[in-house]
Structure formats: structure tokens, C-alpha cells
Amino acid sequence: MVEALRFNQGSASIILIAKYIWDNYEKELKQSGYLFYTWQYDIRWANEELKNWFLGLN
């Protein structure tokens, strides 16, 4: 996620983050077993956690 944000100059929608991850890690995701089915949920969860942390909501 951090790599995707850096690639997009520090700001990106969840869609751009998912696209970056897929474009750069498709092979690894396909070979990851269970993670293949959860990775988009996982990045959405991480996005909310980071946003809440940044806003001081945690």
C-alpha cells in the first residue's frame, strides 16, 4: 500500500491502489493461496485503519 501511494505521489484512491498492487503483484497474488481471495478486503481495511490513525480516531 505504501509503495502504491509513493508511486502516486502520496495520494491515491483505493481503486488506484488496488490497480497498482494487481499490476505489480498479480503473479504473487495468484500463488498466495487464501490471500488471493482477501487481498482487496485487506487493503480496504488497512486504508481505513491508516485514515483513522491519521485523523486521531483510534
C-alpha positions in Angstrom: 0.0 0.0 0.0 2.8 2.4 0.9 4.6 1.5 -2.4 1.4 2.3 -4.3 0.9 5.6 -2.5 4.5 6.6 -3.2 4.0 5.7 -6.9 1.0 8.0 -7.0 2.9 10.9 -5.3 1.4 10.2 -1.8 -2.3 10.2 -2.7 -4.4 7.6 -4.4 -8.0 6.2 -4.4 -8.5 2.7 -3.2 -9.1 1.8 -6.9 -5.6 3.1 -7.9 -4.0 1.3 -5.0 -5.7 -2.0 -6.0 -4.7 -1.5 -9.6 -1.1 -0.8 -8.7 -1.0 -3.9 -6.5 -2.6 -6.1 -9.2 -0.3 -4.7 -12.0 2.8 -5.3 -9.9 2.0 -8.4 -7.9 -0.5 -10.4 -9.9 1.7 -13.4 -10.1 2.4 -13.4 -6.4 -1.3 -12.9 -5.6 -2.3 -15.8 -7.8 0.2 -18.0 -6.0 -0.7 -16.8 -2.5 -3.5 -19.3 -1.7 -6.1 -17.8 0.6 -4.7 -14.2 0.3 -5.8 -14.2 -3.4 -9.4 -14.1 -2.2 -8.9 -11.5 0.5 -6.3 -9.0 -0.7 -8.8 -6.3 -1.8 -10.6 -6.5 1.5 -7.3 -6.4 3.3 -6.2 -3.2 1.6 -9.5 -1.5 2.2 -9.2 -2.4 5.9 -5.6 -1.1 6.0 -6.8 2.1 4.3 -9.5 2.7 7.0 -7.0 2.0 9.8 -4.4 4.4 8.4 -7.0 7.1 7.8 -8.4 6.7 11.3 -4.9 6.8 12.8 -4.0 9.9 10.8 -7.2 11.6 11.9 -6.6 10.5 15.5 -9.7 8.4 15.7 -8.0 5.3 17.1 
